[in-house]
Amino acid sequence: MGATKTEHFTDKQNTIATLTKALGHPARIAIVEYLIKVDTCICGDIVNELPLAQPTVSQHLKELKNAGLIKGSIEGNSICYCIDEKIMEKLQKYFGNISTKLSNKKNTCC
């Protein structure tokens, strides 16, 4: 398998790719949607909400946290998770710019 050659792309392109890759699983989308709804929660709350085992939810939380989409703070014996709003604003701006450019462009394709 070849290298991804990420050095050939801008920091912004690599950042967006990392964020969207982390969102590339329906369970992670469900976790993000749940965190938006409840603001903050612990892993057990998410396990109760989704049809997934606790280790699976923990792995998905780890992927989202590694990408920077969510934050976790230790509260007693648990980690309380929440959305990182600054990162979500980056995604919103990126996709908003794409949407604006497409709206302003005359569709000449296909």
C-alpha positions as CSV (number, residue, x, y, z in Angstrom):
1,M,0.0,0.0,0.0
2,G,1.4,3.5,-0.9
3,A,1.9,6.4,1.3
4,T,-0.8,9.0,1.6
5,K,1.6,11.8,0.8
6,T,-0.2,14.3,3.0
7,E,2.8,16.6,2.7
8,H,1.6,17.5,-0.8
9,F,-1.5,19.1,0.5
10,T,-2.1,22.2,2.6
11,D,-2.5,22.2,6.3
12,K,-6.1,23.2,5.9
13,Q,-6.8,20.3,3.5
14,N,-5.1,17.8,5.9
15,T,-7.1,19.2,8.8
16,I,-10.4,19.0,7.0
17,A,-9.5,15.4,5.8
18,T,-8.8,14.3,9.4
19,L,-12.0,15.8,10.8
20,T,-14.2,14.3,8.0
21,K,-12.5,11.0,8.3
22,A,-13.3,10.9,12.0
23,L,-17.0,11.6,11.1
24,G,-16.9,8.8,8.5
25,H,-18.8,6.3,10.7
26,P,-22.5,6.5,11.5
27,A,-21.9,5.7,15.2
28,R,-19.6,8.7,15.4
29,I,-22.2,10.9,13.8
30,A,-24.8,9.6,16.3
31,I,-22.4,10.4,19.2
32,V,-21.8,14.0,17.9
33,E,-25.6,14.5,17.5
34,Y,-26.2,13.2,21.0
35,L,-23.5,15.4,22.4
36,I,-25.0,18.4,20.7
37,K,-28.4,17.5,22.1
38,V,-27.2,17.0,25.8
39,D,-24.2,19.4,25.8
40,T,-22.0,17.1,28.0
41,C,-22.2,13.5,29.1
42,I,-20.1,10.5,30.2
43,C,-19.5,7.4,28.1
44,G,-22.2,5.4,30.0
45,D,-24.8,7.9,28.9
46,I,-23.8,7.4,25.3
47,V,-23.8,3.6,25.8
48,N,-27.4,3.8,27.0
49,E,-28.4,5.9,24.0
50,L,-26.7,3.8,21.2
51,P,-27.1,0.1,20.4
52,L,-23.3,-0.5,20.9
53,A,-21.2,-2.1,23.6
54,Q,-19.2,0.1,26.0
55,P,-15.8,-0.8,24.5
56,T,-17.1,0.1,21.0
57,V,-18.4,3.5,22.2
58,S,-15.1,4.2,24.0
59,Q,-13.2,3.4,20.8
60,H,-15.4,5.8,18.8
61,L,-15.0,8.5,21.5
62,K,-11.3,8.0,21.3
63,E,-11.3,8.6,17.5
64,L,-13.5,11.7,17.8
65,K,-11.2,13.0,20.6
66,N,-8.0,12.3,18.6
67,A,-9.4,14.2,15.7
68,G,-10.2,17.1,18.0
69,L,-14.0,17.1,17.4
70,I,-14.8,16.5,21.1
71,K,-13.1,17.3,24.3
72,G,-13.0,15.2,27.5
73,S,-12.4,16.3,31.1
74,I,-12.0,14.1,34.0
75,E,-14.7,14.3,36.6
76,G,-14.2,11.8,39.4
77,N,-13.9,8.3,37.9
78,S,-15.4,9.4,34.6
79,I,-14.6,11.5,31.6
80,C,-17.2,14.1,30.7
81,Y,-17.3,14.6,26.9
82,C,-18.5,17.7,24.9
83,I,-18.2,19.1,21.4
84,D,-15.2,21.3,20.7
85,E,-17.1,24.2,19.3
86,K,-14.1,25.9,17.7
87,I,-13.4,22.8,15.6
88,M,-17.1,22.6,14.6
89,E,-16.9,26.2,13.5
90,K,-14.0,25.3,11.2
91,L,-16.1,22.6,9.6
92,Q,-19.1,24.9,9.3
93,K,-17.0,27.6,7.7
94,Y,-15.4,25.2,5.3
95,F,-18.7,23.6,4.1
96,G,-20.4,27.0,4.2
97,N,-17.7,28.3,1.8
98,I,-18.3,25.4,-0.5
99,S,-22.0,25.9,-0.5
100,T,-21.6,29.6,-1.2
101,K,-19.3,28.9,-4.1
102,L,-21.6,26.3,-5.6
103,S,-24.6,28.6,-5.2
104,N,-22.8,31.4,-7.0
105,K,-21.5,29.2,-9.8
106,K,-23.4,28.5,-13.0
107,N,-23.9,24.7,-13.3
108,T,-22.3,23.7,-16.6
109,C,-21.5,20.1,-15.6
110,C,-23.5,17.2,-16.8
